[in-house]
Amino acid sequence: MEERTGSVTLKGNPVTLLGKELNVGDPAPDFEAVANDLSPVSFSDYRGRVCVVSAVPSLDTPVCDVETRRFNTEASGLGDDVVMLTLSMDLPFAQSRWCGAAGVDKVVTLSDHRTAGFGEAYGVLIKGLRLLARAVFVVDQQGIVQHVQLVREIGDEPDYEAVIGAVKKLL
């Protein structure tokens, strides 16, 4: 498996990411993750819609909390042709609890804890920590990556305006 060092830091320290780097124009890899009810979900289930795929280390951390709440708010104004997915290594039970406590009802949270298939396919799995690096991918209705944002410092928030701008160009 491909390893990349130097793309991302955690508290200023470089980490190694596992998986191939995705770029604009690449086909978005399919993956299977676990829904909050423990059912399997395939990314291909969302084909035909614009997908914002947000990778976060854990919903139970301040920046991930702020980011997912922000995308939940943004989702309210984008309509049914857009789906917002947030993936983490959190257990589905923890994701469900967090969504309920945070009032998040527009973002679909999915767990990559079983196989790390998403993290590997999208090149955001942190070697040794088995967490996901902070990244956002915008995928068009045909399954092509149209925007990639790998956040350099995992503790920083993504550029929300750039993500929403990329989504609006596809609608």
C-alpha positions as CSV (number, residue, x, y, z in Angstrom):
1,M,0.0,0.0,0.0
2,E,1.2,3.5,-0.9
3,E,2.5,5.6,2.0
4,R,2.8,9.4,1.9
5,T,4.6,11.5,4.5
6,G,4.7,15.2,4.8
7,S,1.2,16.0,3.5
8,V,-0.4,16.4,6.9
9,T,0.6,17.2,10.4
10,L,-0.9,16.4,13.8
11,K,0.0,19.0,16.4
12,G,2.8,20.1,14.1
13,N,4.2,16.6,13.7
14,P,4.2,15.0,10.3
15,V,2.1,11.8,10.0
16,T,2.1,9.1,7.3
17,L,-1.0,8.6,5.3
18,L,-1.9,5.2,3.8
19,G,-3.5,4.9,0.4
20,K,-3.3,6.6,-3.0
21,E,-3.7,10.4,-3.1
22,L,-6.9,11.4,-4.9
23,N,-7.0,14.3,-7.3
24,V,-9.6,16.3,-9.1
25,G,-10.8,14.3,-12.1
26,D,-10.2,10.9,-10.5
27,P,-13.1,8.5,-10.3
28,A,-14.3,8.4,-6.7
29,P,-13.5,5.0,-5.3
30,D,-16.4,3.0,-4.0
31,F,-16.2,1.9,-0.3
32,E,-18.4,0.2,2.3
33,A,-18.8,1.7,5.7
34,V,-21.2,1.2,8.6
35,A,-24.3,3.2,9.3
36,N,-25.4,4.2,12.8
37,D,-27.8,1.2,12.8
38,L,-24.9,-1.1,12.0
39,S,-26.1,-1.7,8.4
40,P,-23.5,-1.7,5.6
41,V,-23.6,1.3,3.3
42,S,-21.8,1.5,-0.1
43,F,-20.7,4.9,-1.5
44,S,-22.2,3.8,-4.8
45,D,-25.7,4.0,-3.1
46,Y,-25.3,7.8,-3.5
47,R,-24.5,7.8,-7.2
48,G,-26.5,10.4,-9.1
49,R,-26.2,13.0,-6.3
50,V,-23.5,15.5,-5.5
51,C,-21.7,14.1,-2.5
52,V,-19.6,16.0,0.1
53,V,-17.4,13.4,1.8
54,S,-15.9,14.7,4.9
55,A,-13.2,12.7,6.7
56,V,-12.6,13.5,10.4
57,P,-10.5,11.9,13.2
58,S,-13.4,11.8,15.7
59,L,-16.7,13.5,16.2
60,D,-15.9,13.7,19.9
61,T,-13.2,16.3,19.3
62,P,-13.8,20.1,19.2
63,V,-12.8,20.8,15.5
64,C,-14.7,17.7,14.2
65,D,-17.7,18.8,16.2
66,V,-17.6,22.3,14.7
67,E,-17.0,21.0,11.2
68,T,-19.8,18.5,11.2
69,R,-22.3,21.0,12.7
70,R,-21.3,23.5,10.1
71,F,-21.8,21.0,7.2
72,N,-25.2,20.1,8.8
73,T,-26.2,23.8,8.6
74,E,-24.9,24.1,5.0
75,A,-26.8,21.0,4.0
76,S,-30.1,22.6,4.9
77,G,-29.7,25.1,2.1
78,L,-28.5,22.8,-0.6
79,G,-31.5,20.6,-1.4
80,D,-32.0,16.9,-1.9
81,D,-29.6,16.7,-4.8
82,V,-26.7,17.0,-2.3
83,V,-25.7,14.5,0.4
84,M,-23.3,15.3,3.1
85,L,-21.3,12.3,4.5
86,T,-19.0,12.4,7.5
87,L,-16.7,9.5,8.0
88,S,-14.7,8.7,11.1
89,M,-13.3,5.7,12.9
90,D,-15.8,6.3,15.7
91,L,-18.1,3.4,16.5
92,P,-21.6,3.7,15.0
93,F,-23.0,3.9,18.6
94,A,-20.8,6.9,19.4
95,Q,-21.7,8.6,16.1
96,S,-25.4,8.1,16.8
97,R,-25.1,9.4,20.3
98,W,-23.1,12.4,19.1
99,C,-25.6,13.3,16.3
100,G,-28.5,13.1,18.8
101,A,-26.7,15.4,21.3
102,A,-25.6,17.8,18.6
103,G,-28.9,17.9,16.7
104,V,-27.2,16.9,13.5
105,D,-29.9,15.5,11.2
106,K,-28.8,16.5,7.6
107,V,-25.3,14.9,7.6
108,V,-25.0,11.2,7.3
109,T,-22.4,9.8,9.6
110,L,-20.6,6.6,8.6
111,S,-18.1,4.5,10.5
112,D,-14.9,3.2,8.8
113,H,-13.9,1.3,11.9
114,R,-14.4,-2.3,10.5
115,T,-12.1,-2.3,7.5
116,A,-10.7,1.2,7.1
117,G,-11.7,0.7,3.4
118,F,-12.7,4.4,3.0
119,G,-9.5,5.7,4.6
120,E,-7.3,3.5,2.4
121,A,-9.2,4.2,-0.8
122,Y,-9.2,7.9,-0.3
123,G,-5.6,8.1,1.0
124,V,-6.5,9.6,4.4
125,L,-5.8,6.7,6.9
126,I,-3.2,7.7,9.4
127,K,-0.6,5.0,9.8
128,G,-0.1,3.8,13.3
129,L,-3.1,5.8,14.7
130,R,-5.8,4.2,12.7
131,L,-7.6,7.5,12.5
132,L,-8.7,9.5,9.4
133,A,-6.9,12.7,8.5
134,R,-9.2,15.7,8.0
135,A,-10.2,16.0,4.4
136,V,-13.1,17.0,2.2
137,F,-14.0,15.6,-1.2
138,V,-16.7,16.8,-3.5
139,V,-17.9,14.1,-5.9
140,D,-20.2,14.9,-8.8
141,Q,-23.3,13.0,-9.9
142,Q,-21.3,10.7,-12.2
143,G,-18.9,9.8,-9.4
144,I,-15.9,12.0,-10.4
145,V,-13.9,13.9,-7.8
146,Q,-14.4,17.6,-8.4
147,H,-12.8,19.1,-5.3
148,V,-10.2,17.8,-2.9
149,Q,-9.2,19.5,0.3
150,L,-6.6,17.7,2.5
151,V,-6.3,19.9,5.5
152,R,-2.6,20.4,6.2
153,E,-2.9,20.5,10.0
154,I,-5.4,18.0,11.3
155,G,-6.4,20.4,14.1
156,D,-7.5,23.1,11.6
157,E,-11.0,23.4,10.0
158,P,-11.5,23.0,6.3
159,D,-12.2,25.9,4.0
160,Y,-16.0,25.7,4.1
161,E,-16.6,28.4,1.4
162,A,-14.4,26.5,-1.1
163,V,-16.3,23.3,-0.5
164,I,-19.8,24.9,-0.8
165,G,-18.6,26.8,-3.8
166,A,-17.5,23.5,-5.5
167,V,-20.9,22.0,-4.7
168,K,-22.9,24.9,-6.1
169,K,-21.0,24.7,-9.4
170,L,-22.4,21.2,-9.8
171,L,-26.0,22.0,-9.2
